[in-house]
Amino acid sequence: MPGYILLWYNKPMKKFNLQNVVWKEGKYYVSQCLNVDISSFGKTKKESLKNLSEALDLYFEDVKISKIQEVKGAELMPLAFNYA
């Protein structure tokens, strides 16, 4: 029977404060991370943010954390535009 050696590294976890926006669209809540172009949805705001967190976990498995863009002072601002 072969032996297995498991190595565990205790690296300190880095904490990032991501800016997210949540809105109601039909019967679902949509949540979107403003730092990276990732979004998700759920039946409640809480479920939507939980699903967004899971989507971000999957995203950061393949993308370096250094790709996070800092977002400061995000505001919802109305913008009127004309269309034909």
N, C-alpha and C positions, 0 to 999 in steps of 0.2 A: 504494500500500500504506500503510495507516494506521500511525502510530507509536504505540507503547505506552510508558508510563512506569510503572515499578514502584517504589513507595515502600516501603521497609523501615524499620520503626521498631524500634530496639533498646531495648525496655523491659526493665527488670530483672524477672526472674520472681520471683513471690512463692512461698514454700514454706509449705504448710500440713501440719501433722501431724494426720492423720485417725485416729480410733480405729476399728478394725475387729475383728470377731469372725468366726471360722471354725469350722464344725462339720461333722461327717459326717452326712449324711441319706441313708440307703439306700446306693447305690453312688457317690454324688456328694458333694463338699464344697461347702458353701454359705458364702459370705462376705457380710457385711453391714457397711456403714458406719454407725456410730452417730451421726455428726455430721449426716448427711442420710439420708433413708429410701431408700437405694439398695442393692440386693443383686444377686449373681450366683452362678454355680456353675461347677464344673469337675470333671474326673476326679481331680485332685490339688489339694492346698492351693495350690501355686504357680500352677496354671492358674486356680483359682478367684479368687485375688487379682489375677492379670493381667486376667481378664475383668471383675472389679470396677473395676479402674483404667480400663479402656476405657469401662465404663458411666458412671463418674464424669466422664470427659472429655466424653462426650455430654451428660450432665446439666448440666454447667457451661457448655456452649455457650449455653444458654437461661436460666440462672439466675445472678443476681449472686452473686459470691463472698461478699458481706456476709451472705448468708443462712445461712452455716455456723454451727451452734451448737457452742460449745466443750464438750467432754466431758473431764472430769478424773476420774481415779481410778475408772474403770469396773471393776466386779467382777461375777463370776457369783455370784448369790445364790439359793439354793433358796427356793421359796415353795410351801407346801402349800395346796391349796384343795379344798373339797368340791363335788361336783356330783351331780346326780340322774340 
